[in-house]
Amino acid sequence: MLTVALDTGPLYGPVTGVGRSVIEIMAEFHTRPDDITVLPYALSFRAPLITGTRRLGYPASLAVRSWGHWNIPTANRALRPAHIIHGTNFVVPPSRLPRLVTVHDCWALRHPAQCTAVVTRAMDALRQAVATGAHIHAPSQATADALIEFFPHAPVTVVPWATPRPITTDHRRPARAQWSPQRPVIASIGTLDHRKNLIRLIKAFSSLSTDYPDLLLALAGAPGNASPAIADVLNDVPAEVRSRVVLLGSIEHDQAMWLYRNCSVVAYPSLDEGFGFPVLEAMAAGVPVVAAATGSLPEIAGDAAILVDPIDTDALAQALSTVLSDSAQRQRLIAAGLLRLQHFSWSATADGLLEVYRSIVESSPRTHRSRRQTGRMSL
């Protein structure tokens, strides 16, 4: 039996794609009680935690700042009797235990000037963890390949995520989504960050506005570092175009499901993605996808999306126009998307992570010392 200390910190606060990946792998591990015991933990000094969660009782900002330079405070005592620690969101605490850290993408490593101080400290902690022996998990081969630039000698294993399952069948309409069912809608889901490339999406939409006078652009996502630039570009477009851009703000997962089922196409022109849940979610909802030919998106989408250069606004506009006007292409993309989903499952994700855990624990010097003292560990 393998005991894994799993970071459930992404479940506290707004649950993004990272949090949904934690929910899914925990659910899958709980179906395998003979293989694995999950010991959930969270780095928090005061926040109320889910019952059964171990608390690393340090102020998060101070701990992560320290972990960027030193191997203190450790998690040795707090996470007993785990065999391995899995940090699910770029950060894993110092410990004598073997450690795995999930690196979802390399955007913050590559563009530190666009990151907050919190993210910058997390990247420092990631570098220190890898320098002191942590193994890296990447959810896509594209991310694994990019990591070579920053950690050329680090052990990296690819285990893909899958399609997040709907939390409920009762999908709620987002409060600001008041359009009629007959109107064509381009939907984009994701935090309003520069990485999501929403400025070019708005410009592409503006260029389509004359040919598609009823078309709406719905942007769903929490405010981010691109929010001021988005406000500026909306002030620059004609008022008639601006009136057809709907800023939905942050929405819950069930509201996102409503949006998928009530839009014409999902646009995902992100400049970099480590996986891209919205691509698979759109496919599962039977919605065609236009996405960027960058990062992990070609790897995830395969031939089931129209892929474009995210820097080329005209190409993005043309791809969206094709999906809106060419019914045969729409149907091809929808059918290909449903087939593409068969390449991803949370069962396969759990299998892959279990294999990584076992491999790391088996090769750990600490494990070999323990065996010499007490006999072979049962995994």
Sequence and secondary structure as in RCSB ss.txt:
>XXXX:A:sequence
MLTVALDTGPLYGPVTGVGRSVIEIMAEFHTRPDDITVLPYALSFRAPLITGTRRLGYPASLAVRSWGHWNIPTA
NRALRPAHIIHGTNFVVPPSRLPRLVTVHDCWALRHPAQCTAVVTRAMDALRQAVATGAHIHAPSQATADALIEF
FPHAPVTVVPWATPRPITTDHRRPARAQWSPQRPVIASIGTLDHRKNLIRLIKAFSSLSTDYPDLLLALAGAPGN
ASPAIADVLNDVPAEVRSRVVLLGSIEHDQAMWLYRNCSVVAYPSLDEGFGFPVLEAMAAGVPVVAAATGSLPEI
AGDAAILVDPIDTDALAQALSTVLSDSAQRQRLIAAGLLRLQHFSWSATADGLLEVYRSIVESSPRTHRSRRQTG
RMSL
>XXXX:A:secstr
 EEEEEE GGGSSS  HHHHHHHHHHHHHTT TTTEEEEEEEE SSS   TT EEE S HHHHHHHHTTS  S  
TTTTTT SEEEESSS     SS EEEE   SHHHH GGGS HHHHHHHHHHHHHHHTT EEEESSHHHHHHHHHH
 TTS EEE        S S     TT    TTS EEEEES B GGGTHHHHHHHHHHHTTT TT EEEEE  B T
THHHHHHHHHHS HHHHTTEEEEES  HHHHHHHHHT SEEEE  S  SS HHHHHHHHTT  EEEESSTTHHHH
HTTSSEEE TT HHHHHHHHHHHHH HHHHHHHHHHHHHHGGG  HHHHHHHHHHHHHHHHHH HHHHHHHHHH 
    
